[in-house]
């Protein structure tokens, strides 16, 4: 089988705190004298039941990890290591998602927090060769007016160059808040030329995907896997060419599906959806980007041709520069054209 770490790809769904290495989290906790739940340090994938109690446990653990990020140096380390980890897995484009309000108290405000991430994204790109864009994400757990503030901040730093803001997202528990009330924030972001990349259709079903399509007009949808439950909704996704950032490890860890084999990856691809695999929060879910491709291969039976198609889809759904896009797509073709070490057909 061809080496999946050598398959050029783009990584479009990775959260800032959730991207941390376990060793990094342990180091930061020791440095700041913070006692962490042992499950954050055992490197085993989180498994919680579907429903609000499961989400509460996940969120409590995520918050505990985030509380260890307390300085500019900590923030820079996370970005640098995320880019290095992506480079090792064949990713040539990373779009990392951050809510700067979470780190603002330690660095003097949301503007310095975002500027630190952007500055380190540029440095990480130079160091690794991975293009790094930044998605600013609001939280459903906070007032929609705060989302507008973040959208205006994101708009100030919007651009297509290294370490600039390329998108605006909406994350956290899909069951909280009113989707429609976040529409004005996304309108601000769109006027600045930012991609709309909200979460939707993971914890809630296809009706929620409908809501997000109607009110937030996404270019990409974080997760969106539950659209597979309603052919009409999935057809809307395909007709609008909304790319789906599918994160199998997240789906299983959060109890949305019982096993990797239950994730409807085949259904989405067969319907013509543009799918970009992502790792979401590897710190908690225990697997990074390449592992999502391994699931597609080993569990869903994707051939190398189909895996190459997934990689192309991720690149085409990204905001990569024209040069990086062409290079990555050519690299996918070269990966597929290379002889299979096992002698099997693609």
ABEGO torsion letter per residue (X at the ends): XBBAAABBBBBABBBAAAABBAAAAAAAAAAAGBBBBAAAAAGBBBBBBBEAAAAAAAAAAAAAAAAABABAAAAAAAAAAAAAAAAAAGBABBBBBBBAAAAAAAAGEAAAAAAAAAAAAAAAAAAAGBBBBBBBBBBAABBAAAAAAAAAAAAAABEABBGBBABBBBBEBAABEBAAAAAAAAAAAAAAGBBBBBBEGAABBAAAAAAAAAAAGBABBBGGAAAAABAAAAAAAAAAGBBBBBBAAAAAAAGABABAAABAAAAAAAAGBBBBBBAGBAAAAGBBAAAAAAAAAAAAGBBAAAAAAAAAAAAAABABBAAAAAAAAAAAAAAAABBBAAGBBX
